[in-house]
């Protein structure tokens, strides 16, 4: 029996956040009635792992493909049908659901104390093409299970609760960025993997791109935000750690890069008289890898797409279009890496006579998580007898958009072998249950204590 399995079995005997938590304001440690001396102890709230697993399996049917993964692309029919199903689950848990103008499904439930700001939690359910059944899905169904667990227990939180399922996370975090007022008008015309532009896609979800600014929330309007997610890396799995406490989410910048050479006949043009844009692109890709690998820091840089024109065997490519993406926890570091790459492209251009141009099309700011929420996540994990480790997130998440509005916290659970964005992506149900319980207990701690 491995340590994570053992810790899962010990959860039932662990001390969690109790409905009668003595740390809550107004709680007295003395019984108000003599009969309470003889009453059995109240059981800690815990999610229903069997129900959670069943709902995970049901969600996986929306957009299922022949490879065992999903094609639940943002704005697709499968995306819409899954959101409708989730809205029904949350309605049964006593939440009022609506789709905002950015296509986000938001479920809300009132708290017991008037005037308190809402605590938001949730994730996304859209996938990459040929994706797996855990990225986004774990956090989303974990949030639904937390909502259902509170409803089953008849427990009303002091703060209002909002469960959010964000639009088009995989295609640029459109929904969460809209809440922060960060979506730019040109993005609405961008075509997504589903074949729909973002503008058309928002209408398919029930949103309204013409009123997108109405989705914007004011900074400070939420009490906090929590997101459960699979790690998408191998650190927790290889180190045999149950819970990752995310310290910060990387910033991301992306550019379209064009190399302009000269189109010519592949058979009649001597090698020393060519301006082969594909050669220029290859030199650029090599330079990106070398610069990101040798500069000090933890930055990563990727050329993820490359298209040669005209793209036929007997013609020297005269133009190559590609993408450049740079990620780091520091936006200043991203800028330094970009400047080094741009300088190298100038050197390549001077030597070859080709032209390199950069058009930035995406920025997602780096976002540290809130230290107080990190401590609450660690306390929740410890109370459930789960091991935990603090770590950065190398992937972007909706939480980094919401960090512009309120303090945020992120909980990671292990990804088997670190595989993600693929049909064989997997997280054990016991780890999903662990993460959902940590989400639940952290939510209760945040509700009881606040962040003042």
C-alpha positions in Angstrom: 0.0 0.0 0.0 1.6 3.3 -1.1 1.6 6.3 1.2 -1.1 8.2 -0.7 -3.5 5.3 -0.4 -2.7 5.0 3.3 -3.4 8.7 3.9 -6.7 8.4 2.0 -7.8 5.6 4.3 -6.9 7.7 7.3 -9.0 10.7 6.3 -12.2 9.5 8.0 -10.4 9.6 11.3 -8.9 13.1 10.7 -9.8 16.4 12.3 -11.3 18.7 9.6 -13.2 21.9 9.7 -16.3 21.1 11.9 -19.7 22.6 11.8 -19.1 23.3 15.5 -15.6 24.7 15.0 -14.6 26.5 18.2 -12.6 29.0 16.2 -15.8 30.4 14.7 -17.0 33.7 16.2 -19.6 33.3 19.0 -18.8 29.7 19.6 -18.6 28.6 23.2 -16.7 25.5 24.2 -19.2 24.9 27.1 -22.4 22.9 26.2 -25.5 25.1 26.3 -27.5 22.1 27.4 -26.5 19.3 29.8 -27.6 16.8 27.2 -24.8 17.9 25.0 -22.3 16.4 27.4 -23.6 13.0 26.3 -24.2 13.7 22.6 -22.0 11.9 20.1 -19.4 14.2 18.4 -20.4 15.9 15.2 -18.9 14.4 12.1 -16.7 16.5 10.0 -18.1 17.4 6.6 -16.6 15.3 3.8 -17.4 14.9 0.2 -19.1 11.7 -1.2 -16.3 10.1 -3.2 -18.6 7.6 -4.9 -21.0 10.4 -6.1 -18.0 12.5 -7.2 -16.6 9.6 -9.2 -20.0 8.9 -10.9 -20.3 12.5 -11.9 -16.8 12.6 -13.2 -17.6 9.7 -15.4 -20.8 11.3 -16.6 -19.0 14.5 -17.5 -16.5 12.5 -19.5 -19.3 11.4 -21.8 -19.8 14.9 -23.2 -17.5 15.1 -26.2 -16.0 11.6 -25.6 -13.8 10.5 -28.5 -12.6 7.2 -29.8 -9.2 7.5 -28.2 -10.6 7.6 -24.7 -10.3 11.3 -24.2 -12.6 14.2 -25.0 -13.1 16.9 -27.6 -15.2 19.1 -25.4 -14.0 22.3 -27.1 -15.2 25.7 -26.0 -18.4 26.7 -27.7 -19.0 23.2 -29.0 -22.3 21.3 -28.6 -20.7 19.0 -26.1 -19.6 22.1 -24.1 -23.1 23.5 -24.1 -24.8 20.2 -23.1 -22.3 19.6 -20.3 -23.0 23.1 -18.9 -26.7 22.5 -19.0 -26.2 19.3 -17.0 -24.1 21.0 -14.4 -26.6 23.8 -14.0 -29.2 21.2 -13.1 -26.9 19.6 -10.5 -26.3 23.0 -8.8 -30.0 23.9 -9.0 -30.7 20.7 -7.1 -28.2 21.9 -4.4 -30.1 25.1 -3.9 -28.1 27.4 -6.1 -29.5 29.9 -8.5 -27.8 29.5 -11.9 -27.3 32.0 -14.7 -25.1 32.5 -17.8 -23.4 35.9 -17.8 -22.7 37.9 -21.0 -19.2 36.3 -21.2 -20.8 32.8 -21.3 -19.7 31.9 -17.8 -22.0 29.6 -15.8 -22.3 31.2 -12.4 -24.3 29.5 -9.6 -25.0 31.5 -6.5 -26.3 30.8 -3.0 -27.0 33.3 -0.3 -25.0 33.4 3.0 -26.4 33.7 6.5 -24.9 37.2 7.1 -26.0 40.1 5.1 -23.5 42.4 3.5 -20.7 39.8 3.2 -18.9 39.5 -0.2 -19.2 36.2 -2.0 -16.5 33.5 -2.0 -16.1 32.1 -5.5 -14.8 28.7 -6.4 -14.7 26.6 -9.6 -12.8 25.9 -12.8 -13.5 25.1 -16.4 -14.9 22.2 -18.4 -13.7 23.0 -21.9 -10.9 20.8 -23.3 -8.1 21.0 -25.8 -8.7 19.0 -29.0 -7.9 15.4 -28.1 -7.7 16.2 -24.4 -8.1 14.1 -21.3 -10.8 13.8 -18.7 -9.1 15.6 -15.7 -7.8 19.0 -16.8 -10.5 21.4 -15.6 -12.9 18.5 -15.0 -11.4 17.7 -11.5 -11.8 21.3 -10.3 -15.2 21.7 -11.7 -16.7 18.5 -10.4 -14.9 19.0 -7.1 -16.7 22.3 -6.8 -20.0 20.8 -7.6 -19.4 18.1 -5.0 -18.5 20.7 -2.4 -21.7 22.5 -3.1 -23.7 19.3 -2.9 -22.0 18.3 0.4 -22.9 21.6 2.0 -26.5 21.3 0.8 -26.8 17.7 2.1 -25.6 18.8 5.5 -28.0 21.8 5.5 -24.9 24.0 6.2 -25.3 27.7 5.2 -22.0 29.6 5.0 -21.7 33.1 6.4 -20.6 34.4 3.0 -22.6 34.0 -0.2 -21.1 31.3 -2.4 -20.6 31.5 -6.2 -19.6 28.4 -8.2 -18.1 29.5 -11.5 -17.5 27.5 -14.7 -15.4 29.8 -16.9 -15.6 30.1 -20.7 -12.9 29.1 -23.1 -10.1 28.6 -20.6 -8.1 26.5 -23.1 -8.4 29.2 -25.8 -7.3 32.2 -23.7 -9.3 32.2 -20.4 -11.9 34.4 -22.1 -14.5 34.0 -19.3 -12.3 34.7 -16.3 -10.5 37.5 -18.1 -13.9 39.1 -18.9 -14.6 39.2 -15.2 -11.4 41.2 -14.8 -12.2 43.4 -17.8 -9.2 42.2 -19.7 -10.7 40.8 -23.0 -9.9 43.1 -25.9 -12.3 43.7 -28.8 -10.1 42.1 -31.5 -10.2 38.8 -29.5 -13.9 38.3 -30.4 -12.9 37.8 -34.0 -10.3 35.1 -33.2 -11.3 31.6 -34.4 -11.1 28.9 -31.8 -10.4 25.2 -32.1 -14.2 24.6 -32.4 -14.3 26.5 -35.6 -16.3 29.3 -34.1 -14.9 32.8 -33.4 -15.0 33.8 -29.7 -17.8 36.3 -30.5 -20.0 33.7 -32.1 -19.1 31.2 -29.5 -20.2 33.5 -26.6 -23.6 33.8 -28.3 -23.9 30.0 -28.6 -23.4 29.8 -24.8 -26.0 32.4 -24.1 -23.7 35.3 -23.7 -23.6 38.6 -25.5 -20.2 39.8 -26.9 -21.7 43.3 -27.6 -22.2 43.8 -23.8 -19.0 42.0 -22.7 -17.9 44.8 -20.4 -21.0 44.2 -18.3 -19.3 41.0 -17.1 -16.6 42.9 -15.4 -16.4 42.8 -11.6 -14.9 45.5 -9.5 -11.6 44.8 -7.7 -12.5 43.8 -4.1 -16.0 42.7 -5.0 -15.2 39.1 -4.0 -14.0 37.8 -0.6 -11.8 35.2 -2.2 -11.5 32.6 -4.9 -10.4 28.9 -4.7 -9.6 26.6 -7.6 -8.9 22.9 -7.4 -6.9 21.6 -10.4 -4.7 18.7 -11.5 -1.0 19.6 -11.4 -0.4 18.7 -15.1 3.2 17.9 -14.1 4.9 15.0 -12.4 6.2 16.6 -9.2 3.5 15.5 -6.8 3.2 12.1 -8.4 7.0 11.4 -8.4 7.5 12.8 -4.9 4.5 11.0 -3.5 2.8 14.1 -2.2 -1.0 14.4 -1.8 -1.6 18.1 -2.2 0.1 20.9 -4.0 -0.3 24.4 -2.5 0.2 26.8 -5.4 2.4 29.8 -4.6 1.9 31.5 -7.9 0.8 31.1 -11.5 3.1 31.9 -14.4 2.6 34.9 -16.6 2.3 34.1 -20.3 3.0 36.2 -23.4 2.5 35.0 -27.0 3.4 36.5 -30.3 2.8 35.6 -34.0 6.2 35.7 -35.6 6.6 36.0 -39.4 9.8 35.3 -41.4 9.8 36.9 -44.8 12.2 35.4 -47.3 11.8 35.0 -51.1 9.6 32.4 -52.9 11.4 30.7 -55.7 11.8 27.5 -57.7 13.2 24.6 -55.6 15.1 23.1 -58.5 16.6 26.0 -60.4 17.7 28.3 -57.5 21.3 27.6 -56.3 21.7 27.1 -52.6 23.8 30.3 -52.2 21.2 32.5 -53.9 18.2 31.5 -51.7 16.3 33.5 -49.0 14.6 30.4 -47.6 12.2 31.4 -45.0 12.0 27.9 -43.6 15.8 28.0 -42.9 15.3 31.3 -41.2 12.5 29.8 -39.1 14.6 26.8 -38.2 17.4 29.2 -37.0 14.9 31.1 -35.0 13.5 28.0 -33.3 17.0 26.9 -32.4 17.7 30.4 -31.0 14.6 30.4 -28.9 15.5 27.1 -27.3 19.1 28.1 -26.7 18.3 31.5 -25.2 15.6 30.2 -22.8 17.8 27.3 -21.8 20.9 29.3 -21.0 19.5 32.5 -19.4 19.4 32.4 -15.6 15.9 31.7 -14.2 13.0 29.3 -14.6 11.5 30.7 -17.8 10.3 28.5 -20.6 9.9 29.5 -24.3 8.1 27.5 -27.0 7.5 27.7 -30.7 4.3 25.7 -30.9 3.0 26.3 -34.4 4.8 26.7 -37.7 3.3 27.1 -41.2 5.3 27.5 -44.4 4.0 29.2 -47.5 3.2 28.2 -50.1 3.8 24.8 -48.5 4.5 22.6 -51.5 7.5 20.3 -52.1 9.0 22.1 -55.2 8.9 25.7 -54.0 11.3 27.4 -51.6 9.1 28.9 -48.8 9.0 32.6 -49.0 7.1 33.1 -45.8 6.8 31.2 -42.5 4.4 32.0 -39.8 4.9 30.7 -36.3 4.1 31.3 -32.7 6.3 32.2 -29.8 5.2 31.7 -26.2 7.3 32.7 -23.1 6.2 31.8 -19.5 7.7 32.8 -16.1 6.5 33.8 -12.7 8.0 37.3 -13.3 6.7 39.4 -16.2 10.1 41.3 -16.1 11.8 38.0 -16.8 9.5 37.3 -19.7 10.4 40.7 -21.1 14.1 40.0 -20.8 13.8 36.7 -22.6 11.8 38.3 -25.4 14.3 41.1 -25.8 17.1 38.6 -26.2 15.1 36.6 -28.8 14.3 39.8 -30.7 17.9 40.8 -30.7 18.9 37.4 -32.0 16.3 37.7 -34.8 17.8 41.1 -35.8 21.2 39.4 -36.1 19.7 36.6 -38.2 18.0 39.1 -40.4 21.2 41.1 -41.0 23.1 37.9 -42.0 20.4 36.5 -44.3 18.5 39.5 -45.7 15.2 38.0 -44.4 12.8 40.0 -42.2 11.5 38.9 -38.8 8.3 40.6 -37.4 6.6 40.1 -34.1 2.9 40.7 -33.3 2.0 40.2 -29.7 -1.5 38.8 -29.4 -1.9 37.5 -25.8 -0.8 38.5 -22.3 -1.7 36.8 -19.1 -0.1 38.4 -16.1 1.8 36.3 -13.5 -0.3 36.0 -10.3 0.9 35.1 -6.8 -1.6 33.4 -4.6 -2.6 34.8 -1.2 -0.3 33.8 1.6 -3.2 33.5 4.1 -5.1 31.2 1.8 -2.0 29.1 1.3 -1.8 28.7 5.1 -5.5 27.7 5.2 -4.9 25.1 2.5 -2.0 23.7 4.4 -4.0 23.6 7.6 -6.9 21.8 5.8 -4.5 19.2 4.3 -2.9 18.7 7.7 -6.2 18.2 9.4 -7.0 15.5 6.8 -3.6 13.9 7.4 -2.5 14.6 3.9 1.0 15.5 2.9 1.4 18.9 1.2 4.1 20.9 -0.6 4.2 24.5 -1.8 5.0 24.8 -5.5 4.6 27.1 -8.5 2.2 26.5 -11.4 3.8 26.3 -14.8 0.4 26.3 -16.5 -2.0 29.2 -16.8 -5.3 29.0 -14.9 -8.5 31.0 -14.4 -7.3 31.9 -10.9 -4.7 34.2 -12.3 -7.4 36.4 -13.9 -9.5 36.4 -10.8 -6.4 37.4 -8.8 -7.0 40.9 -10.2 -10.3 41.0 -8.3 -9.6 39.3 -4.9 -7.2 37.0 -3.0 -6.9 33.6 -4.6 -5.8 30.1 -3.6 -5.1 27.0 -5.7 -5.0 23.4 -4.8 -3.2 20.8 -6.9 -3.7 17.1 -6.9 -1.2 14.6 -8.6 -1.3 13.9 -12.3 -0.1 10.3 -13.0 3.3 10.5 -14.7 2.7 14.2 -15.2 0.7 13.6 -18.4 -1.9 16.3 -19.4 -3.7 17.5 -22.5 -3.8 13.9 -23.8 -6.3 11.0 -23.6 -4.1 9.1 -21.2 -4.1 12.0 -18.7 -5.2 10.5 -15.3 -5.6 11.4 -11.7 -6.6 8.7 -9.2 -10.1 9.0 -7.7 -8.7 8.9 -4.2 -6.6 12.0 -5.0 -9.6 13.7 -6.5 -11.5 13.0 -3.4 -8.6 14.3 -1.2 -8.4 17.5 -3.2 -12.1 18.0 -3.0 -12.1 17.6 0.7 -9.2 20.1 1.0 -11.2 22.5 -1.1 -14.2 22.0 1.2 -12.2 22.5 4.4 -10.4 25.5 3.0 -13.7 27.0 2.0 -15.0 26.5 5.5 -11.9 28.1 7.1 -12.1 31.0 4.7 -15.8 31.5 5.4 -15.3 31.3 9.2 -12.2 33.5 9.5 -12.2 35.8 6.4 -9.0 37.5 5.4 -9.1 40.7 7.5 
